[in-house]
Amino acid sequence: MLNKLININSNIRSLSLINCENLTDQGLLCLSKLTKLQNLNISMCSRVTDASIVHISDHLLGIQRLCLSDCGDLSDDSLFAISNLPNLSHLEIPDLDVSYSALVYMSRNLPNLSHLRMGCFSYIVFDRAISSLSFTHLITIEISMLEECADADFAILVKNNKNLETIKLVECEISGTFIYHQQNLKKLTMPFCNGLSKHFYDFFRCDVDFEELDVYINGNCDHSINFASIKRLLVSFDQLSLSNISTNLRAYDVLNAKNLVKLVLMTYGKEIMDQTCLEYILSTCTNLSNLAISGLQFSNSRTLRLVENLSIREFSAYWFENVNELVFLKLSSAIPNLCSASFSRIPRINTTYALANSRGVCALPDAIWLKIFGYFSTTILCRSIAKVCKHWYSLSHEKVLWKDVSIVSLTNCKLSKKSFLSLFLYRDLSVATSFSVEGQNFFTHFMLKKLIKINPNIRSLCLVNSYNLSDKGLCCLSNLTQLQILNISECFGISDRSIIHITTHLPSIKRLSLHRCTSLTESSLYAISRLQNLSHLEMSVLHFNYDAVVHMSRCMLNLSHLKIKNICNILWDDAISSFSFKNLSTIDLSFLGESSDASFADVVKNNKNLEYVRLYYCKISGSFIFQQQSIKKLNMPSCNCLNKEFYEYFKNDVAFEELEIIINKNCNYNVDFSSVKRLEVAFDSENLTNYRFVKLENLMELTIGPCNGKNVEQKDLEDIISTCKNLVRLTIADLRFSCSESLELSQNLSVREFHGFYIENLDELVFLKLSTALPNLVLAEFAVIANISIRMLEILCENCYYLRYLDVYETNMQADPSLKKLQIEHPNVFVKSTNRDV
């Protein structure tokens, strides 16, 4: 689409491609045709790498504004390339893992840079490098989350950039001494910078001419300060400074500032503000337009005296006590110009009286809403539920919903970096016992360190696919003394050093997942073996030797669940025979070779308490089945080397709870699965005739696939469906209907899911007979079917009353506008048309 747009109009001067996740380096190569491009914004394009930035910098020298926020795969190469843009004036760069030399090189080669925004730098290299940032025309700079070590260096930055007019520092742990080096500063914004020192506030004793000031008042401000000359003032108080206001209402001249437009008063814990403080604030701040207060107690609503006709247009209230109707009456009279009001955590407020008399779900009690919201992930809770209405927004802050924090990347509902950071600022994460982050490429070790500082009592931590985490970041996990569950799968930046550190300082871990951590060696396995309380272990084997595997089997006595993937070491086949765990009940192995057949039989024999066995894509004959004593669930997907002796085991009545196997050519006699409660069977087309030897009365899931280019015939489908009365899920690939008129299918089958791939000779009559035979169908999927039509789908929707999901992809009707019409005519069915590889 981007290439087509550029071919239509190559004179575009401004291009914004925010959060276009499908854009890759290959797609951005066509930007070189936009010779007149001046403004480019590719923020949140997670698949963009250094190659794209280097190409853009080489071919588009006229770019003046470039935004790369939340592009997580960029490094030094991008920064060196950006430094070659001679006309660049505005630059926004993300949390880069850059070196000191790259930042210094950028500062020396961008003479025309006037606006610079850097996000969430937490590296010590950056803290040392900012002192060298010196730009001739730099007017605006914005930096987030500077640490204390950057205090003196940022002061040098302000001193070197004499034309600096606007500074914005978000949640930076600095003292503010840089203020004495400013010369032309007009706007200073420092939200959530609560580490300001006494010397910073001393600067405002004199008359300071600022256009805008957003400052945080903490306990270090113990004297009068003068903000009279500031045109636009935003002030936030913490609980310590508020206690001084309550005892001495004229402690701060800041409240007498006529230019104060926004005021935030915050209390935490047991700190409570009295109503006299509110009375004084409203009587002095005549030009106030935005007021936010938390922790206010009304001692006597009858004596409440508020000034009339105030100019406040936005009011936010949190944790108010002793609120009644008289308080609201006086508040509404005092602020008649109010446009927006927000009330949260106020137990006696009657916000649901109007809703209680209305019809529908709005009348449900809060307890039921909280129970419903508890089933959603944190991502949906923040991005969707909290935005429905003010009542739901208030409920989304309840502590009961924040005990289990789960942030997962979803297709249509993703948490941005800004929203993710707001979790640490506005949500109470101190009550969380479980914290899960999956697929968030901007999650760094600095965020992890801050999370642990807020809540060191986390018991379950999941950091799947957080590839910005390294050994340095995981060292802070030693502070989580109560941690029991840890999942750091797909964190490719960790090595043996992290595992050794974790096992040394966290001996109480019970569950550990290291799937696809490809840099681990036998040193990690030796370290894991020291965890005496470990019961669940998941890992990928790449570089382990025989001795390490044997050592693990001897030392981990309490292990009950073992899952190992990607086994490619021949020594492993000899080592698994030594597996002997006293309490092992579940084992999940992948890619075992033929040489592991006898060894795995020893595993089943030695572990007498084994109840669940899963073998994925293993080339074993299945002879271990004769050694089992207590197995209840056996899953063997894609294991197509099962021998004749394996099937002979099922001649007798075998009581399994769950069984998943492939039927191959070695099954040429009757087998009895009647006692298996849940049965999943896969046939290939070459051995379809073998279904006659299998009793399939209790079969729930059936997969029929092609083999050696041979199609599944119509007759086979008829015979199998007539046999499987309890079938729930049916998947067929390479099915060919020879004659739709002669098709005979059993009526009223229990199939609820149907998946069809590469089906030939489909017509409307086939769909009519299918929909009649499958009246309970809930989900239907059709892929790579040449002659499917919209009329066939209409027949399916009309005859399958319970159908809710219909997916059609890689067909001739990929972009058919009739699909939208079908969705409108059948609103209960979600119609999806995608284009993907099968």
N, C-alpha and C positions, 0 to 999 in steps of 0.2 A: 504493500500500500504506500509506503514511504517513497519507493522508487517511482511509482506511478504518479504520485503527487509532484515530485520534482520534475518528471518529464512534462507534466502539464504546465507547471509554473516554476521556472528556474530563477525567478527574480525575487524570491522570498527573502525578506530581510530579518524577520524574527520568527523563530521556530521553537516551540515548546512541546516536549515529548515526555511529560512527567508520568512516572509509574507505568511505562510501557515495557512490561516484563518480557514480551516476546521479541523485543529488539535485541539483536546481537551485534558483534563486531562486523559481521558480514553485511548486515543491513545498513549500518552507519557509514559504510564506505562510499555510498552514493551521495553523501553530503558534500563531497568535493565538487559537485556540479553547481552548488549554490554559491557562486562567486561573489554575490552581493550580501551574503549573510552577515549580520552584525550581532544579533542576540541569539544565543543557543542555551536552552535549558533541557538537560537530560537527567534530571533528578530522579532518584528511585528506580533507575533502570539497572536492575541488579546484575544483568548479564553483560554489562559493558566492562571491558577490561582496558589495560594500558594500550593495546593495539589501536583501539578506536581513538583515544585521545591523541596519540602520536600522529595518526593519519589526519585527524582534524587540524591539528596544529601545523602540519606541513602544508596543507592545501588551502586553508581558510585563514589567511593572515589578517583579514579585515575584521575579525571578530572583536567586538568591544565588550560584550557581556557574556560570561560563561558560568553556568551553574551546574555543579556536579554533586549536589548533596545526596547522601545515602547511596552512592555508587561504591559498594564495599570492596571491589576487587582491584582498586587502583593502588599504585605504589610510587616509588621514586621516579620511575620512567615517565609517568604522567606529569609529575611536577616539573621535571626537566623540560618536557615538551611544551607545557603551558607557558613556561618562561620565555619561549621564543615568539610569543605573540606580541608584536610591537605596539598594537593599538588597544590592548586589553585595559579596560578601566574598572570593570566590576567583576569580581571573582568570588564564587562560593565553592569551597572544597570540603569534602566530608572527613570522617575519621580515618585518616590514612596512616598506614604503618610506614612512615617515611623516616629518612635519616636526617641527621643534622646538616650535612652538606647540601641536601636537596632544598631545605628551607632557606639556607643562606644563599644558594644560587638563585632561587626565586626572587629574593629581596633585591638582588643586585641587577636583575635583568628585566624587571617590569617597571620602568621609570614612570609610565603614565597611569599606574594603578591608583584609583581614588577610593574604591570601596572593596573591602576585604572581609569575608565571613568564613570563619573556621569553626568546625563543629566538634565538640567532645574530644579534644586532644587530651590524652591521659598518659602520654609517654614522657619520660624524663628528658629524652632527646629534644622534644619540642619545648619543654620548659627552659632549657639552656639556649635554644635557638631564637626565641622570640626577641631577645635583646638585640639580635643582629638585624631584625626587620626594620629597614629604613627606606621609606619611599618618599620621593620628592613631593608628590601631589596627593598623598593619602589623606582622605577627609573622614572616612567612616571605617571603623573596625568593630567586628562582633566576634566574640570568642566564648565558648561554653566550657564549664567545668575545669577551670584552671586549678591546680593544686597549690598548696602553701609555698612549695619550692619555687614557684614562678613569680612571687611577689616582687622581688627586687628586679628581676628581668623585665617584667611588664612596665615597671617604672622607667627603665632605660628606653623601652619602646616608645612610651609617651614623650620622653624628652627628645628622642631623635626625630620623631615625626612632628615637626613644628606646626603643620597645617591641620592637625587632627581636630575635628569639630564634633564628632559624634562617637561615643564609646558605649558599647553594650556588652556587659558581662553577665552571663546567665549561670547561676549557681556556682560561682567561683569561690574557692576558699582562700581569699587574699585579704590583706588588712586594709587596703585602700590608700597606702602611702603614696601611690603614684600621682595622687591629686595635686601634690605640691609641684610637680614638674609640668603640668599642663599650662599652655599659653593661650590657645584660641578655642578652648573647649566650650561648646554651646549646649550639647545634649549629653547627659550621663544617665544611663539606664543600668541598674544593678539589681534585678529581681532575684530574691532568694540568696543574696550574698550576706550571710549572717555572721561572717567573721570579721567585720569592720572594726578597726581599732579606735582607741580614744583620739589618736592623732588625726584620723580622718574627720571626725566630728569637729575637732578644733579648727579645721580649715573654714568651717561655716560660721564661726563667730563673727567674722567680718562680713561686709556686704559683698556677695558674690553674684555676678550677673550671668545667670544661666537661662536659656530658653526653656529647658525641660530637665527635670531631675526626678528619677525614680530610685528611692533609697530605702534601706532597711534600718530601723532604729532598734538597737539592742541594748544590753546592760552597760556597755562602755560609754554610752552617751549620758553623762551625769551632770550636764550643765545646759544652759540656754543656748540655742542655736538660732541663726537668723536666715530665714529663707524668703525674706520680704521681696528681694529683687528677682526672684525666679518666677517666670511667667506661667509655667505649668508644672505643678508639683504633685508627685505621687509618693505617699509615705506608708510604710508597713511597720507595725510595732510587734515585738514579741512579748511573751508573758512577763519577763523581768521588768521591762520598761513600762508595761501596763500597770504593774503593781505600784510603780511610782506615781502614775497618773491617778490611781484610785486614792492614794494617801495625800497627794498634793496636786490638785487639779491644774495648777499653773506651773507645773514643773518644767514644761517645755513651751517655749514661745512658738514652736512649730505649729501648734494648734491655733494660734492667732493669725496664722498666715492667710491673708485674704485670697491668695492665688492657689490655695490647696483645692485640687479638683478630684483627687482620688485618695481615699484613706482606707487602710486595711489594719484592723485590730485583731490579733490572734492570741488565743490562750491555749494551753495544753495541760493535760493531766487534771489536777485538782484546782488550778488557778481559775478564779471566777471574777468577772468584772461586774461592778454594781451599777444600778440604773442611773446613779448620779453622774457617772462618767459619761454615759450616753447623753444625758441632758446637757452637760457642759460642752461636749463636742458639737452637738447640733446647734448650740447657741453661739458658738464662736466661728465655725466654718461656714460662712454664709454662701460661699460660691461652690460648695462641695457638690459634685455631680455623681460620684460613685462611692458608695460606702459598703464595706464588708466587715462584719463583726462576728466573732465566735466566742462562746463562753460568757454570755450575758445573763445576769440574774435580776429579775424584777422583784424588789423587796415589797413594794406596795404600789399596785397599779393605780390606786386612787390619787396618790400624791405625785404621780408622774407628770412632769411639766415639760412640754416640748414646744419649741418655737414653731409658729405657723408659717405656711407657704414657703417651705424650703425648696431649693433648686435641685434636689437630689432626683436623678432619673434612673439610677440602678442601685438596688439594695439587695444584699445577700446576708442571710442570717444562718448561723450554725450553733447548735448546742445551747439554745435558749431555755431558761428555767422560769417556772411560775408565769407562763403566758396564758392570758385569758382574752375574752372578747373586748374588754375595755382597753387593753393594751393595743390591740389591732385598730380599734376605733381612733385612738389618739395618734397612732402612727400614720394612719391613712389621712388624717386631718393635717398632720405636719408635713407630709410629702405628697401634695396633690399632683405634682408633675411626674410622678413615678411611671416609668415605661416598662421596667423589668424588675421582677422580685423573685428571689429564690430562698426557700426555707428548707433546712435539712436538719435531721437529728433533733427535732423538737417534739417531745412525747405527747404534749397535750394539744397540739395544733389540730384543728378540725378540717384538714385539707380534703378529706374524702366524703364529707357530708353530702355534697351535691352528687357525687358519683354513686353513693350508696342508694339513692332513690332512682337511679337510672337503670335501664335494662341492660342485660348482657354481662360480659366478663368484668366490667369495670367495678361491679359491686363485690368482687371477691375480696376476702380479707388479706391483709399483708402477709400473713403466715403462709397462705397458699401461693401467693406470688413468689415469695422467697424460695419456697420448695420447687417451684417451676424453674425459676432463674438458676437454681443450683445445678441444673442439668446442662447449662450452657458453658462454653469455654469463656475465659476471661476476654478473649478477643471479641467475641460477639457481645459480651456484656458491656464492654466499653464503646464499641463502634456502632452498635445497633440498639440494644435495649435502653441504654442510658439516654438516647436521643429521641425516644418516643414521646415522652411527656415529663413534666416536672416531678410527678409522683413516682414514676419509674426511675427517674434520675436519683431521687432520694433513696429509693429502695436499693439501687445498685451500689450504694456506699455502705450498706449494712455489713457488719463484721462477719456474719455467718456466711456470706458469699466470698469472702476473701481468705478463708482457711485453706482453700486449694486453688492456687493461681496457675492457670494454664494458658499460655500464649502460643498459639499454633498458627502457622501461615495457611490461610484458606484462600481459595481462588477468588471469591467475591467479597471477602471481608478480612482485610489484612490490617494489622496494627502498624501505623507509621512510626518512624523514629521519634517524632515529636510526641505522639500519644504514648509511646513506650516510656519515654522519660517522665511524662506526667504521672505515671504510676508511682514513681518514687517520690513525687512532690505532693500529690493530692490524695493518694490512697493510703489506707492504714495497712501496710504490709507486715506490721509487727505481729499480727495474729495468724499469719500464714504458717501452716505446718508443712505444706507441699508447694513447691515452686517449679514450674515446667516451662521451658522455652524451647521451641522447635522451629528450626528454619529461619531464625532471625539473624541475618548476616551482620547487623549492626550491634549485636550484643558483645561487648568487650570485657576484658578483665577488670576494667575500672568500674563498670556497672555491677559486675559480680561482687567486687569488693564493697561497693556501696550497699548492695542488697544484704550482704552478711553483716555489715555494720548496723543496718536497721533491724535485722532479725537474725540473731545468732542461734535461734532455737529451731531452725528448719530441720525437719526429719526426712523429707524426701526432696531430692533435687534432680531435675532432668534438664540437660543442656544439649539436646540432640542437634547435630548439624550446626553448631556454633563454631564455625571454622576460624573466627578471629581469636578464639581462646588459645592460649599457649601454656607452656609449663609455668611461666611467670604468673599467669592469672590463677591457675589451679592451686598454687601454694597457699592462697588465703583460705582454702577449704578446711585447713586445720583448725580454724576457729569454730567450725560447726561441730561441737562436741556431741550433739545429740543426733547427728546424721545417721540414718539407717539404710536409706535407699539412694543410690547414685547411678545416674545414667548419663554417660558422656560419649555415646555412640556418634560416629561420623565426625568427631572432632579431630581433624587430620593434623592439627598443629601440636598435639601432645606426644610425649615420648615416655621412655621408661622412667625418667626423672619424676614425672607427675605421679605415676602409679606407686613408685617407691615412697614418695612423700605422703600420699594419701593413706597407704596401708600402715605407715609408721605412726601417723598421728590420729587416725580414725579406726581403731581396732574394732569398733562396735558395728561396722557396716554389715548389713544382712543381705542386701541385694546390690549387685554391681554389674553394669552393662558396658561393654567396651567394643561393641560391634563396629567393624570397619575402622578401627584405630590402627592403621596400617604400619605405624612406625614402631610398634611394640615388639620386643624380643623376649627371649627366655628369662631375662632379668625381671620383667614384669610378672611373669608366671611364678617365679620364686617368691616375689614380694606378696602376691595375692595369696599364696599358700599359707601366709602367716595369719590370715584373717580367720580366727577360730569360730566366729559367729556367722560366717558367710553361709547362706542357704541357697541363694540364687546367683548364678554366674552365666553371663552371656558374653561371648568374645569371638573374634576372628583370628584364626591361626594362620600365620604367614612364616615366621622365622623361629619357630620353637624346635628344640631338639628333643631327643628321646628322653634324656635324664630329667628335663624340666617337666614333661608330661607325667612321668612316673612319680616325681616328687609331689606334684599336685594331688595325684590320686591317693597318696599315702598320708598327706597332712590335712586335707580338708575333710574332716570326719563328719561334719554337720551338713554337708552339701545335699540338698534335696532336689534342686532343679539345675540342669546343665544344658546349655545351648551353645554349640560351636559351629561356625560357618566358615566357608572358603578354605577348606582343608586341602592343601596342595603339597604337603610334605610327606614323602614316602615313609619316613620314620614313624609318622603318626599311626600307620596301619599296624605296626608292631607294638606300639605303646598302649593302644586302647585296651588290649587284653589285660592290662594291669589295673584297669578301672575297677575299684571295689570300694563303694561308699556305703556306709551303714544305713543311711536314711535316704538314699537316692530314690526318688519316685518318678522323676521326669527326665528324659534325655532327648535332645534334639540335635542331630548331626546332619551335615550336608557334604555331598561330593565324596563319599567314601568309595575307594576303588575296589576292584575285585579281590585284591590281596587282603582286604579287611573282613572278608566273609567269616572266616574261622575266629578272628579276633573279636568281632562283635558278638559272636555266639558266646564267647567267654564272658563278655560284659553282662549279657542277659543272665547268664548262669550265676555269676558272682554277686550280682545285685538282686537279692531276693525280694526286695520291696518295690521293684520297678513296676509302675502302673501305667505310665504313658510313654510311648516310643514314637518318635517322628523322624523319619529318614527321607531327606529330600535329594533327589537326583543321585541316588547311590547305586553303584553297579554291584549289588550283592544278590545272592540267590535266594535269601530268605530262610536258610536252614536254621537260623537262630530261633525260629518260632517253636521248635521242639524243646528248647531249653527254658522257655518262659514258665513262670509259676503264678504270677499275680498280675500280668498285663491286662488292663481293661480297655485301653485305647491304643490303636495302632494306625498311624498315618504314614503312608509310603507313596506320596505323589511323585510322578515321573520316574519311578523305579521299575523299569521295563525288562529287568533281567531275572525275574522270579522264576524258579525252576519248578519242575513237576512235583518234587517232594513238598514244596511250600503249599501248593494247592491240595495235596493229599491230606494235609493237616486239617482241612475244613470239610473232609468227608463226614466226620463225626459232628455232633452238635457242640459248637464252641460258643460260650457265653461271653461276647465282647460288648462293651457299651458303645464303642465307635470303631469303625473300620473303613479305611480308605486305601484301595489298591488298584492296580492295573491288571486287566485280564489279557494275557498274551497267548501265544500258540501252545504253550505248555499246559494250559488248562483244557484238557480234552476228555474230561469225565465229570460226573456230577459232583458239585460242591454244595454244601448246605450253609447258607448264611441266615437261616430263619431265626436264630437266637441272637443275632446282632441287632442292637437297638437302633443304631444309626449307621447306615451303610452308604458309602460313596464308591462308585465303580467307574472306571474309565476303560473303554474299548478303543482299539484302532480298527479301521475299516478292514484290515486284512484278517482279523480274527473275530469279526462280528458273529460268525456262525457259532462261536463258543458260548454265546449267551444261553443257548439251549441247555448247557450243562450246569447253569447257575440258577439257584432258586433266588428270585429277586422280589419276593413279596414285600419285604420291608425296606426296599431300596429307596433312599431319599434324594440322593444326588447322582446324576448320571451324565458322563461325558463321553461322546463318541467323536473320534477324530480321524483324519485321513492317514493313510500309510502307503508309501511307495506309489503315490499318484492315483490310488484307487478311491472312488467315490463311495459314499454311503447311499445305498439304494432305498427306494420308497418302501419296499417290502420289509427291509430290516427295521425301519422306523415303526411300521405298523405292528410288527410282532413284539418289539421291545415295549412299546407303550401299552399294548394289551396285557403284558405280563406285570408291569410295574404299577400297581394300583395306588401305592402310597408315595409316588414320586413328587418331590417338591421343587427340585431344580433340574432343568434339562439343558444341556449344552451340546450342540451339533455343529460340526464343521464339514464342508464338502458333501452336502446332501443334494441328491438329484431326484426330482419328481419325474417319473416316467409318464404317468397319466393321471392328471388331477381328477378325472371323472371316476376312476376306479379306486381312488384313495379312500380307505376305510380306517377310521380312528375311533377308539373307545370314547364314549361320552362321559362328561362330568368328571374329568380327571382332576386330581388335587394339585397339579403343577401350578406354582406361583411365580416362578422365574423361568424365562425362556431366552436362550441366547443362540442366535443363528448366524453362521459365517459361511460365505461362499456357497449359498444355496442357488441351485439352478432350476430353471423351468417353473418359476413361481407365477401364479396367476390369481385372480380374484377368488376363484373357486377353492383353491388351496387355503387362502386366508379365511374364507368362510368356514371351512371344515375345521381348521385349526382353532379358530375362536370359539366354535361350538364345542370342541373337545376340551378346551381349556377355559372354562367360564370363570375360574378362580384366579386367573392370571393377574398379578400385580405389577410385574416388571417384564418388559420385552425389549430385546436388543437385536438389531439387524445390522450386519456389516458386510461390505463388499458384495452387494447383491445388485446385479445389473438392471433387472427389469422390474424392480419394485416401484409402485406408484402410490400416489396420494389416496386413491380410492381403496387400495388394500389396507392402508393404515386406518382409514375411516371405518372399514368393516370391523377391524380389530377393536377399535374404540367403542363402537356401537354394541358389540356382542359381549365384550368383557367388562362387566359392570364394575369390578374392583380394580381395573387397570389405573395405575397412578403415575407410572414412569415409562416413557417410550423414547428409546435412543436409536437414531438412524445416522450412520456415518459411512464414509467412503462409498457412497452410492451415486446413482445418476440424478438424484433429487437433492443434492447437497445444498444448493442455494434456492430451492423451490419456494416461492412466496406463499404457496398454498399451505406450507407448514404453519405459518402464522395464523392462517384462517382455521386450520385444524385445532390449534391451541385455543382459539377464541370459542369455537363451537363445542369443545370439550374441555372446559376450564379445570376439571378435576384431574386431568392428565397433564403431567409435565412433559412436553415434547422438546427433545434436545437433538440438535443436528450438529455434529462435530466432525472435524477432519483430522484424523490422527493415524498413525501407523498401527497395524493390527499385529 
